[in-house]
Amino acid sequence: MRAPARRSRPGTPAAQVGQSPGSVVYLGPERDASVTFQLISYQDERFEELPDLSLEEALARLRSDAGVRWLNVNGVHRAELVERVGQALDLHPLTMEDIVSLGQRPKADDYDRYLYLTMRMLEYGNGDAPDGMPELMNEQLSLVLAEGVVVTFQERPGDVFEPLRERLRQGKGRLRRLGADYLAYALMDIVIDRYFTVLEDYGDAIEALEAEILEDPNSEVLQRVNHLKRETLQVRKAVWPLREVIAGLERDEGELVSRTVLAYLRDAHDHAIQVIDTVETLRDMLTNLHDMYLSALSYRMNDIMKVLTIIATIFIPLTFLVGVYGMNFHNMPELSLPWAYPALWGLMIALAVGMLLLFRRRGWL
């Protein structure tokens, strides 16, 4: 897959209108946090982790260290720093533009000298959204794979890579024995694996909502169902293009990805398909929850209408009797009888009880 010619994107932010292609202008939410640089350098028997470097120190170590070097950049809101990293790695201006333009669709571009990949890193966060539900953290992750070098760009500190760092520290598995392409695959794989965790959380939330709908369908539950539908749509947008991205990497004939790593990419492709299938299943479950809410609401309304109808039906003959004996005619013989009033009450009570017994026998109560 070769680098495409610059194309217009729908919904281009106003800040980008009129800019020349390749302009490195940050397009995202305002942030005032500082940009931090973390470097991990390793070979089979050597490992070094530098968690807090200046930009100059990080770039110097990228040039001087041997083996595999992984530079993690936390923060892309300072476009000038991203541009300096890009110039040191000789990145194409379009790559640097995509790194600082948040909201990118997952894709992979092969520039011969390096491979550029963008993904969505998802986390089911503890922060609450405006409607009271846990918020989905949807962050753009940009990855550059060059000869012996992997550079990741994140929107903010905090990621899902700590288990991978721990494997590197302990020297377990293949990470320390294989090259930068395997490290890039491992980063992709852990992001995809995190999708399964997020989807499990959504599955638990859907089961809880199903129980609430059966117990007490109310407008708050419907709001939470709609919230989950919106967030699963975000997950779908993050995962759906990833299948084609990985398939494109498998077909790529460049020298940056070895045959050994291509076999692992096929496994990542299978995982991406599983995630897509799970997302579609969750979306179907949420649609069913919406239908279940409407059915439960309709059932409750029917119960209420049944009770009101029974009450009205019981009072129809009683109203008739009261209306008859409430007329102002002089020649009504029952009015002069001393037992007429209690007899009328007894008749009305007998009618009401008899109708209730009839309704219960018919199964209407």
SULRA-V135304 format. One record per pair of residues at least 6 apart in sequence whose C-alpha atoms are under 8 Angstrom apart, sorted by the first residue. I is the first residue (numbers start at 1). J is the second residue. D is the distance in Angstrom with one decimal. If there is no record, write none. Layout:
((I,J,D) (I,J,D))
//
This chain:
((1,108,7.8) (1,109,6.3) (1,110,5.6) (1,248,6.8) (1,249,7.8) (1,252,6.2) (2,109,6.1) (2,110,4.9) (2,111,6.2) (2,112,7.8) (3,109,5.2) (3,110,5.6) (3,111,5.7) (4,109,7.7) (6,21,7.0) (6,94,7.8) (13,27,7.5) (15,27,7.4) (16,25,7.5) (16,27,8.0) (21,93,8.0) (21,94,6.9) (22,93,4.5) (22,94,4.5) (22,95,7.7) (22,96,7.2) (22,97,5.5) (23,93,7.0) (23,94,7.7) (23,97,5.9) (24,79,6.2) (24,80,7.9) (24,83,7.0) (24,93,7.3) (24,96,6.1) (24,97,4.6) (24,100,6.8) (25,79,6.1) (25,97,6.7) (25,100,6.5) (25,101,7.3) (26,76,7.4) (26,77,5.8) (26,78,7.1) (26,79,5.7) (26,97,8.0) (26,100,4.7) (26,101,5.8) (26,102,7.9) (27,100,6.2) (27,101,4.8) (27,102,5.9) (28,77,7.5) (28,100,7.8) (28,101,6.8) (28,102,5.6) (30,77,7.4) (31,77,6.6) (33,75,8.0) (34,75,7.4) (35,73,7.1) (35,74,5.6) (35,75,5.0) (35,76,7.3) (35,77,8.0) (35,78,7.4) (36,52,6.6) (36,53,7.1) (36,54,7.4) (36,73,6.0) (36,74,5.2) (36,75,7.0) (37,51,7.1) (37,52,5.8) (37,53,5.4) (37,54,6.5) (37,55,6.7) (37,58,6.8) (37,71,6.9) (37,72,5.8) (37,73,4.9) (37,74,6.4) (38,49,7.8) (38,50,5.9) (38,51,4.5) (38,52,5.5) (38,53,6.2) (38,58,7.6) (38,71,5.7) (38,72,5.1) (38,73,6.6) (39,49,6.0) (39,50,5.1) (39,51,6.3) (39,52,7.9) (39,53,7.6) (39,58,6.7) (39,69,7.0) (39,70,5.6) (39,71,4.5) (39,72,6.3) (40,47,7.5) (40,48,5.8) (40,49,4.5) (40,50,6.2) (40,69,5.8) (40,70,5.1) (40,71,6.6) (41,47,6.0) (41,48,5.2) (41,49,6.5) (41,65,7.1) (41,66,7.8) (41,67,6.9) (41,68,5.7) (41,69,4.4) (41,70,6.3) (42,48,6.1) (42,66,7.8) (42,67,5.8) (42,68,5.5) (42,69,6.7) (42,176,6.8) (43,66,7.7) (43,67,5.1) (43,68,6.4) (43,176,5.8) (43,177,7.0) (44,176,4.9) (44,177,5.0) (45,176,7.7) (47,168,7.6) (47,169,6.9) (55,81,7.8) (55,85,8.0) (58,71,7.5) (59,85,7.4) (59,88,7.2) (62,69,6.5) (62,71,7.8) (62,149,7.6) (67,148,6.4) (67,179,8.0) (68,148,4.8) (68,149,5.9) (68,150,7.8) (68,179,6.4) (68,180,5.6) (69,148,6.3) (69,149,4.9) (69,150,6.3) (69,180,7.6) (70,149,6.0) (70,150,4.8) (70,151,5.7) (70,152,7.7) (71,149,7.8) (71,150,6.4) (71,151,4.7) (71,152,6.4) (72,151,5.8) (72,152,4.8) (72,153,6.2) (72,154,7.7) (73,151,7.5) (73,152,6.0) (73,153,4.8) (73,154,6.2) (74,153,6.2) (74,154,5.0) (74,155,6.2) (74,156,5.2) (74,157,5.2) (75,153,6.9) (75,154,5.5) (75,155,4.6) (75,156,4.8) (75,157,7.0) (76,82,6.4) (76,99,7.3) (76,100,5.7) (76,153,6.8) (76,154,6.7) (76,155,5.6) (76,156,7.8) (77,100,6.9) (77,155,7.4) (79,100,6.5) (82,96,7.1) (82,100,7.7) (83,96,6.5) (86,92,7.7) (86,96,6.4) (95,116,7.2) (98,104,7.2) (99,142,6.2) (99,153,7.3) (102,140,6.4) (103,140,6.7) (104,118,7.3) (104,140,7.2) (105,118,7.4) (105,119,7.4) (105,237,7.9) (105,238,7.3) (105,241,7.4) (106,117,7.4) (106,118,5.1) (106,119,4.7) (106,120,6.8) (106,238,6.8) (106,239,8.0) (106,241,5.9) (106,242,5.9) (106,245,7.2) (107,117,5.8) (107,118,5.5) (107,119,7.1) (107,241,7.3) (107,242,7.1) (107,245,5.5) (108,115,7.2) (108,116,5.6) (108,117,4.4) (108,118,6.5) (108,245,5.9) (108,248,7.8) (108,249,7.6) (109,115,6.0) (109,116,5.1) (109,117,6.5) (110,116,6.3) (112,254,6.9) (113,146,6.5) (113,147,7.8) (114,144,6.7) (114,145,5.5) (114,146,4.5) (114,147,7.4) (114,256,7.3) (115,144,5.7) (115,145,5.0) (115,146,6.5) (115,256,7.6) (116,142,7.4) (116,143,5.9) (116,144,4.7) (116,145,6.5) (117,142,5.9) (117,143,5.0) (117,144,6.4) (118,140,7.1) (118,141,5.6) (118,142,4.4) (118,143,6.1) (119,140,6.0) (119,141,5.2) (119,142,6.5) (119,238,7.3) (119,242,7.5) (120,138,6.4) (120,139,5.6) (120,140,4.8) (120,141,5.8) (120,238,5.6) (120,239,7.9) (121,137,7.9) (121,138,5.9) (121,139,5.0) (121,140,6.1) (121,141,6.2) (121,159,7.9) (121,191,6.1) (122,136,7.0) (122,137,5.5) (122,138,4.8) (122,139,6.4) (122,191,7.7) (122,194,7.2) (122,195,6.6) (122,198,7.3) (122,235,7.8) (123,136,5.9) (123,137,4.9) (123,138,6.8) (123,194,7.5) (123,195,8.0) (123,198,6.4) (124,134,7.0) (124,135,6.3) (124,136,4.7) (124,137,6.0) (124,198,5.7) (124,201,7.4) (125,134,6.0) (125,135,5.4) (125,136,5.6) (125,137,5.9) (126,134,5.6) (126,135,6.8) (127,134,5.6) (127,135,5.7) (128,134,4.6) (128,135,5.4) (129,135,5.1) (131,223,7.5) (131,224,7.4) (131,227,7.8) (133,224,6.9) (133,227,7.6) (136,231,6.8) (139,154,7.4) (139,155,6.5) (140,154,6.5) (140,155,6.5) (141,152,6.9) (141,153,5.9) (141,154,5.2) (141,155,7.4) (142,152,5.6) (142,153,5.0) (142,154,6.8) (143,150,7.0) (143,151,5.7) (143,152,4.5) (143,153,6.4) (143,184,7.8) (144,150,5.6) (144,151,5.1) (144,152,6.4) (145,151,6.7) (145,180,7.2) (145,181,7.0) (145,184,6.8) (145,256,7.6) (146,180,7.8) (146,256,7.0) (147,180,7.2) (147,256,6.7) (148,179,6.7) (148,180,5.1) (148,181,7.9) (149,180,6.0) (150,180,6.3) (150,183,7.6) (150,184,6.6) (160,190,7.2) (160,191,6.9) (160,194,7.4) (161,187,7.1) (161,190,7.0) (161,191,8.0) (164,186,7.6) (164,187,7.7) (164,190,7.8) (167,173,7.4) (167,175,7.7) (168,175,6.5) (168,176,6.6) (175,182,7.0) (175,183,6.5) (181,256,6.6) (181,257,5.5) (181,258,7.2) (181,261,6.9) (182,261,5.8) (185,261,7.3) (185,264,7.5) (185,265,6.9) (188,268,8.0) (189,268,6.1) (192,268,7.7) (192,271,7.2) (192,272,6.7) (193,271,7.8) (195,275,7.0) (196,275,6.6) (199,278,7.4) (199,279,7.2) (202,228,7.7) (202,282,7.8) (203,282,7.0) (206,225,7.9) (206,285,7.7) (206,286,7.2) (209,221,6.9) (209,225,7.5) (209,289,8.0) (210,289,6.5) (212,221,7.3) (213,221,6.9) (213,292,7.5) (213,293,6.0) (213,296,7.3) (214,293,8.0) (214,296,6.9) (217,293,6.1) (217,296,6.6) (217,297,6.4) (222,290,7.2) (222,293,7.2) (225,286,6.7) (225,289,7.3) (225,290,7.0) (228,286,7.6) (229,283,6.7) (229,286,6.5) (232,279,6.9) (232,282,7.7) (232,283,6.8) (235,279,7.4) (236,276,7.0) (236,279,6.4) (239,272,7.0) (239,275,7.3) (239,276,6.5) (240,276,6.3) (242,272,6.9) (243,269,6.0) (243,272,5.8) (243,273,6.5) (246,265,6.8) (246,266,7.9) (246,268,7.5) (246,269,5.9) (247,266,7.8) (247,269,6.7) (249,265,7.8) (250,262,5.9) (250,265,6.6) (250,266,7.1) (314,351,7.8) (314,352,5.7) (314,355,6.7) (314,356,7.9) (315,352,7.8) (317,348,8.0) (317,351,7.8) (318,348,5.8) (318,351,7.9) (321,348,7.9) (334,340,5.9) (359,365,6.1))
//
